[in-house]
């Protein structure tokens, strides 16, 4: 029996409903499409007037209370985004791809972020209408303070999300500046208004985890309790390895995020999206609650992997089970 959900039934605000476009978000995302194509920006546009759901994106901010703490975090993030980058050093440092990738650990050691990885850039990750000639993407992950995020969907959790997006942006800008000092051009791509490329596919490729049923990444170290940013460059980084912990199979049997989702947006089975079978969250069911509740984040918090200390134990149990099955 499903756990009682205090947020159901959810009835979308009529003012928000009036802002919905005629096209569905699922259509924009390519739900049911059997042929691959580049993604289209459906939400978090740098200029909301450029997208069909722009009025809903504006509504997101209208729903939020007047909060000095939120204003402070957004101001801090804006300072990061506005910070000037150094001039490109005309003398490029040369080192092996493995050495380049190992050098990213300095940003984890300094506390700028908790995860770094690199992989070969794929044009299929670039949003329709955007272009890049960079050949490498560096992914950056920052861990949430679970004691703050666990209050989702309260506004307190929304402040924590903005705080970590600010950290992710600062780390991406710092890595970008470092690369330019090394003589390699680079571009920071920061969330949530990334604008240029989808973040999850390259994060999957460089070993940040596996896609969960709730549409977010999951790994044993941080569960889904982290945020992403990226850096594009032509510096010859060695790709970090993709990782498989058995999370995909785990999600196929787990219903916790499904049962926790107020608008019942998390699909129980995988769907075909732009030619790929994968977990999918129904955008049109999710976005009304998301917009009215500071980005929600309930599914991330309720995911068993996100609870501090739990993910590592789960990964070890799954590894032991896999080893037993292989011996049979």
C-alpha positions, -999 to 999 in steps of 0.1 A, spaced: 0 0 0 13 35 -9 23 57 19 -1 85 27 7 117 8 -2 149 25 2 169 -7 -25 150 -26 -48 157 -43 -31 186 -60 -52 211 -79 -32 236 -100 -37 273 -94 -61 287 -120 -38 317 -126 -10 294 -135 -32 272 -157 -41 304 -176 -4 308 -184 0 274 -200 8 273 -237 -12 254 -263 17 230 -269 25 205 -242 58 202 -225 58 165 -233 56 173 -270 85 198 -267 105 171 -249 99 145 -276 78 120 -256 69 91 -278 92 102 -307 111 72 -321 138 92 -339 167 109 -322 169 147 -323 185 175 -304 165 187 -273 145 219 -272 145 242 -243 113 237 -224 120 257 -191 147 278 -174 153 299 -205 177 329 -199 149 349 -216 115 334 -208 99 351 -237 119 328 -260 101 296 -249 65 284 -249 64 280 -211 79 314 -205 48 327 -187 49 297 -164 86 304 -157 76 340 -148 49 326 -125 75 306 -106 90 338 -93 56 354 -86 47 325 -63 77 330 -40 75 350 -8 96 381 -1 127 365 15 159 383 24 177 350 25 167 341 -10 176 376 -22 210 372 -7 217 339 -23 205 351 -57 226 383 -54 257 361 -45 251 340 -76 247 370 -98 280 383 -86 296 350 -97 278 351 -131 289 387 -137 325 382 -127 350 389 -155 372 361 -168 409 365 -175 423 372 -209 432 340 -228 469 332 -223 485 331 -257 509 303 -246 489 270 -242 501 246 -216 507 211 -230 502 180 -209 488 145 -213 450 140 -213 453 119 -181 472 148 -164 446 173 -174 418 152 -159 438 145 -127 443 183 -123 406 187 -119 409 171 -84 423 204 -72 388 220 -73 374 192 -52 403 194 -27 397 231 -24 360 226 -16 348 244 -47 327 213 -56 323 176 -47 325 160 -81 343 166 -113 345 146 -145 351 150 -182 339 134 -215 338 140 -252 312 166 -262 283 154 -283 263 177 -305 231 158 -295 234 174 -260 232 209 -274 198 226 -274 182 233 -307 192 267 -319 225 267 -300 260 258 -313 294 250 -299 327 241 -314 342 229 -281 351 192 -281 353 185 -244 327 190 -216 338 191 -179 310 183 -155 308 198 -120 287 185 -91 280 202 -58 263 184 -28 233 198 -11 231 203 27 205 176 33 194 192 65 182 221 45 169 203 14 148 178 35 123 206 42 111 204 6 86 216 -7 89 244 18 106 276 7 136 268 29 146 240 6 143 264 -24 168 287 -8 192 257 -5 188 249 -42 197 284 -52 227 284 -28 241 252 -44 234 265 -79 255 295 -69 283 272 -57 281 252 -90 283 284 -110 313 296 -90 331 263 -95 325 263 -133 337 299 -135 368 291 -115 376 261 -137 370 283 -168 394 310 -155 420 284 -147 418 269 -182 421 303 -198 452 310 -177 466 277 -191 461 290 -226 429 270 -234 397 288 -243 367 277 -222 330 285 -215 311 281 -182 276 267 -185 257 272 -153 223 262 -140 194 263 -137 193 286 -168 219 266 -187 206 277 -221 232 258 -242 232 221 -233 214 195 -213 234 186 -182 223 151 -173 235 131 -204 272 143 -202 271 138 -164 260 102 -170 288 97 -195 315 110 -172 305 88 -143 283 110 -120 258 81 -116 227 67 -133 194 82 -143 167 75 -117 130 70 -121 125 106 -109 144 120 -138 175 130 -118 209 115 -115 216 91 -86 250 80 -72 260 62 -40 279 92 -26 252 118 -28 221 101 -40 202 128 -60 211 155 -36 234 175 -58 234 201 -86 253 204 -118 272 229 -139 296 225 -169 326 239 -186 332 236 -224 368 235 -237 391 221 -263 418 211 -237 425 174 -243 410 159 -211 408 121 -207 373 109 -203 363 97 -168 346 64 -167 308 58 -169 296 40 -138 269 14 -132 258 6 -96 226 -13 -104 205 18 -96 185 14 -128 172 -20 -118 167 -7 -82 145 21 -96 124 -4 -116 113 -20 -83 111 11 -61 80 33 -59 90 57 -32 94 88 -55 63 78 -74 42 77 -42 58 109 -29 51 130 -60 21 153 -54 10 157 -90 16 120 -98 41 130 -125 67 102 -121 61 74 -146 63 38 -133 78 25 -165 104 38 -190 92 58 -220 106 65 -255 119 100 -257 136 113 -288 145 78 -299 157 66 -265 140 44 -239 146 60 -205 129 71 -173 107 101 -178 88 125 -156 56 139 -171 65 175 -176 29 187 -179 19 171 -146 51 182 -128 55 218 -138 23 233 -121 34 219 -87 70 228 -94 62 264 -103 40 269 -73 63 253 -47 98 267 -51 109 239 -74 95 212 -52 125 187 -49 103 162 -29 113 133 -52 150 141 -46 146 142 -9 125 111 -6 148 90 -28 164 64 -5 198 70 -21 198 107 -10 196 100 27 231 106 42 251 74 45 224 52 29 236 52 -7 270 36 -1 253 8 18 228 3 -9 255 2 -36 274 -24 -16 244 -46 -12 236 -44 -49 272 -53 -57 271 -83 -35 238 -94 -50 253 -90 -85 284 -111 -76 262 -139 -62 241 -139 -94 272 -141 -115 284 -172 -96 252 -191 -101 
